[in-house]
Amino acid sequence: MIEAIERAKQHFGKLLEEQLERIERMKKGEDWIDYSTLKPIIIGFISGDGIGPYITKEAKRVLEFLLKDELENGTVKLNVIEGLTIENRAKAMKAIPDDVLDEIKKCHVLLKGPLYTPKKGDKWPNIESANVAMRRELDLFANVRPVKVPSEGIDWIFFRENTEGEYVLGKRGINVTEDLAVDFKVITTQGAERIIRMAFDYAKKNKINKVTVVTKANVVKTTDGKFLSVAEQIAQEYPEVEWDDWFIDIMAAKLVDPKRRTQFRVVVLPNLYGDIITDEAAEFQGGVGTAAGANIGKRYAMFEAIHGTAPRMVEEGRAQYADPSSLLRATAMLLNHIGFLDKAKRLEMALDICGQYEKKLVITGRADGATGADFADYLMETIQEPNLESKWQSYQ
């Protein structure tokens, strides 16, 4: 018993040293990248696993269509990054092989398909999530996920902390004895401050008079308590923005309450809660297959489909029928982030028209529906329509 406790102490001590070093790096900080000064802006493509290569192919086609002039004049460059498949990760026994990470860091922004995360008991080594590793390695501290359903009065944007919480040490728990397993949760003042400030900044700049902070601080008093106390301090700097706080369980319930859910606008949460609640929120928009996520840091940014790899679709020969909408919405977020606002807006409007309103083609995931390539063609035809904005406005 004493020996097991001592091993646990040593393990925990090492984790504390690493986290304190991380805090010092955050304190030093760095300036935000200015995309207007870059030539070219390098966009990296990571196809992913399962249906990833199929939907990424269509997103790349649409992006090349929208950025035709910029690609020709050298303002933008596209890099296809190979090697982040589950096969290569398993071979290297690393979440991100070193050579792949080097290629990733040569890009300014990334568009990423879904990556398979092994779990205990499946055929792959139980290595760390590549998504979690990428967020940590590139310090992509903000996961931003919008959900909008005008017909139901839903207009939400979620700011999920991306590099702390339960996930930062997800593979670093310890089996103290055969009967006792312990995992760790980390919240830092610096980590909480930068994501909460980003949420309040967004609300202020977009004239949104409401920020909701979500925790479980009544039970998880130390870490969630820190997140909430940091929010209280930052809120004082934004007197023009109202704010409130909710516990995660009640928040999950109120999102399905038609009377209450329309009152939420900007929501900021620690990592795990944000992962869960944004998947719930995506269901209102048509499911996780239609929702996108942005992972933003000061130097790098990564945009992704938030759904999984759908291995069953591949096994059954249906991958070509996978819906690329989630990755295409991520493409719009990427364009907006690097300064192509008009192109991003046209893509967003076309996605709304094609996917929610007009629906000349419907993707079912099977042969009775459209393929991803068919949908991408439909989307590009719609983008070219001269009356696109007026058509979109007619549906609002």
N, C-alpha and C positions, 0 to 999 in steps of 0.2 A: 504493500500500500504506500509506504513512504517513498519507495523508489519510483513508483508510478507518478506520484505527486511532484517529485523533483524533476522528472522528465517533462512533465507538463509545465512546470515553472520555467524551465529553460526554453522550451518551445515558445511560450507566451512572451518571455523576455526578448527573444529574437524578433518576434512580430512587433513588439512595442518599439524596438530600436528602428526597424524599417519604417514604421509609420511616423515616428518623430523626424526621421530624415526626410520623408516625403513632405511633411509640414514645412520644413525649412526651405525645400525647393519651391513650394507654393508661395512662401513669404517673399522670395526673391522675385517671382513673377516674370512676365515677359509681355511685350507689347502685342496688340492684336495685329494680325497680318492685314495689309492693305492690298486687296486684289487689283486695284486700279494701277498699281505700280509694277505689276508682274507681266512679263511678255516672254514666253507664253504662260498662260494659266494651264497647269498640267492636271488633267482629270484622269484618275486611275479607275479602271474597271476591274472588279473582282467578281467572277461569275458565281462562285459558291458551289453548293452541293445540290443533289436532287434536281428539283425543277429550276434551280438557280440559273444554270447556263441558258435555259430556254427563255426565261423572262428577261434576263440581262441582255440577251441578243436583241430583243425588241426595244428595250430601253436605249440601247446603243444606237439602233437605227433611228429612233425618234430624235435623240440628241444630235446625231450627225445631220439630220434633216434641219433642225432648228439652228444649228451653229455652222451651217454650210460655209457662209462667208468668212466667219472667224477661223475656221479650220484651214481655209484656203490662204488667208493672209497671215497666218501664223500667230494670231492673237491667242488661240486656244490649241492645245495638243492633247490627244487622247492616248493613254497608255493602257494596254491590256496586261494585267498582272496575273501570271499563272502561278500555280503551286500552292494555293491555299485550300486545296481539296482535303477532305477527310483522309484520303489515302496518303497524301504527302505529309499531313500533320501526324498521322499515326506512325509513319515510317521514321519521321524525325523525333517522335515522342515529345513534340512541343506544340503549344497552341498556335504559334506562328513561327515557322522555320526562319532562321536568321537571314537567309538570302532573300526570302519573301518580304520580311520586315524592311530590309534595306531598299527594296523596290518601292514599297509603300511610302517610305519616307521621302522618296524623290518626287512624290506628287503633292499637290496643294490641297486637292479635294478628291474624295473617293465616292464611287457609286458601287454599292455592294449587294449582291444577291444573298439569299439565306445560306448560312453555314450550319452544318450538322454539329451538334454538341453531344459527344458520347455520354452515356450514363452507365452506371454500374450494372453489369450483367449483359450488356449487348456485345456485339462482336468486335468493337473497337476498344483500344486502350482508353481508360477513363481519364483522358487529359483535360486540361482546363478549356473552357469555352474560348474560342478564337475571338468572339465578339467582346467578351470581357477583357481579354488580353489586349485587343486593339485599342479599346477605350483607355486602358491604363497606359499603354506604351505611347500613345499619341496625346495623352491627357485630354481626352474628349469628355469634358466634365458635364456638358449639358446635353441631355437627350430631349429634343423638342418634337412633340407630336400634336399636330392639329386635327381636330375632328369637327366637321361642319355638315349639318343637315338642315338647310333653311326651312324646309316644310314643317319641321318639328321645333323650330326656334333654338336649335343647338348650334352654338358657335364657341367651341372650347379650344384652348391651346394649353397643353401640359408641358411643364418644365420638370423633367425627372433628373435628379442628381445621378451621375453616371459612373463615378469612380470610387464610391465609398459604400456605406451600408454593409449588408450581408455579403455582397458580391466581391468586394475588394479582397477578401480573404476566403473566398468560397472553397478553395481547394486546400486551405491551410488549417482546417480544423484538426482536432486531435482525439483519438480514442484513448482516453486516460486509462481505462481498464476495459475488459471485455463487456462490461455492463454500462460504461459511462462514455458517451461521445459529446464533445463540446465544439461548437462553431463560434465564430466571432463576428461582431458587428462594429463598424468603425464610423464615427461621425466626427469631423474636425470643424473647428470654428472657420477655418479658411475655406474648406470645401463647401460647407453650408452657406457661407456668406456669398460666394461667387454665383451659385445657382439661384439663390433667393434674390440677389440683386439683379440678375439677368431677367427674372420674372417681373420684378417691379419696374425695371427699365422698359421692358416691352410694353407693359400696361401704360406707363406714362407716355411713351412715344406714340402709341396707337390710340391714345385718349380713351382707354378702357378703365373705368373707375371701379375695378374689383379684382383683387388677388385673393385666392384661397390657399391656405397652407395646410397640408395634410400630414398628420403624424399619428402615433399611438402613445403620445406623451403621458397619458394617464396611467399607463402600465409600464411601458419601456421608458422609464423616467430619466435615465442618464443620457443615452444617445439621442433619442427622440426629443427629450427635454432640451438638449443643446440646440437641436435644429429649430425648435419652436422659439427658444429664447433669442437666437440670432435673428429670426424673422421679426420678432418684436422690436429689436434694436434697429434693423434696417427700415422697417415700416415708418419709423419716426422721421426718416429722411425724405419720405414721399407723402407729405400731408395731403396732396391732391388725389391720392389713391386710397380708397377704402380697402380694408382687408379683414378677413376672418379666418378662423382655424377650425378644422373638422378632424375627427378621428377616422382612421382609414375604413373601419367597418361600417360606420354610418355613412361615410362618403360613398362607398360602394352601393349602399342601399338607395341613397338619394339620387344617384345617377339614373335609376330606373323609375323615379317618381316624376311624372309629367309636370306636376306643379312646381317642383323644386329645381329640377335639372336645368331649366332655362336661365336660372339666376347665376350659374357658374360661368366664368369667362376664362380667366387665367388661373391655372392651378399649379402649385409647386410642391414637390414631394421628394422624400428620400428614395433611394434606388429601388428596393424591392417593391415598395408600395406603388411606385410609378410604373414598374413593369406590369403589375397586375391590373391596375386601374385603367391604364391606357389600352390594354387588350379588351377590357370590358367596354370602354368607350367606343372602340373601333366597331363594335357590333352594331351600333346605331347607324353607322355609315355604310354598312354592308358587310362587315366582318373584317378580320385582320388581313384578308387578301386584298382589301382596297385601301388600307392605311399605310402611311409612310412615317419614317422617323429620321430626324436629323441629329447627328452626334457632333457637337461643336466644341472646339477648343480654340485657344488664341492663335495657334499656328496651323493646325490641321482641322479638317471637317470631313465627316463621313456620312453619307446618306444611304438609307437602306430600306428594303422591304422588311416589315416587322413580323411577318409570318415565318413558318418553318419551311423545311426542305421538301415536304410532301413525298417521302420515299415510296409510298404506296402508288401514287400516280405514275411514277417512273416504272415501278415493277409491273404495273398493269398496262404499260404502253400508252399512257394518256398525258405525258408531260407536255406535248405540244398544245394541249387544251388548257394549260395553266394560265391563270389570269395575271397579266403583267401590271395591273392597275396600281398596286402598291408601289412597285419600283418606279413606275411612271410618275406617280405623285412625289416620290422622293427625287426624281429628276427635276421636277418643277421647283422643289425646295432648293436643290443644288443651284439651279440657274438663278434663282432669286438671291441666294447667298453670295454668289460671285459677281453680282451686279447686272445681270441680264433680266431686268425686271419685266419688260414688255414681253419677252419670249416666255418667261415663267408664267405670266398672267394668261397668255393665250393657251398655253398647255393646260393650265388649271381649268380654264373655261371649257376647253374641248373635252377634258376628262369628265367634267360635270355633265355636259351635254350627252356625250356618248355612253357614259356609265350609269347616270342617274335619271336622265330625262328622256332623250330621244330614243335611245336603245334600239337602233336599227340592227345591231348585232348583240347577242347575249352570250356570255361565256358561262358554261355550266360545269366545266371541268371534264366533260365527256364529249363523245362524238356527236351528240345531239345539239351541241352549241358551237360557237365560233372558236377558232384557234387563237392563240396569242398573236400570231402574225396577222391574222385577219383583223383583229381589234386594233393593232398598231397602224395598219393601213387605213382603217376607218378613222382613226384619230388624226392622222396626218392630213387626210382629205378635209376633215372638219377644221383643223387649224388654218388651212388655206382659205376658208370661206371669208369673203370680204365683209359679210355682215355678222361675223362671229360674236362680237360683243353684244349687239342688239338681240341676237337669238338667245344668248345666255341670259341677258336681262329679262327677257320675256318669261323665263322659267322661275325667276326669283320671287 
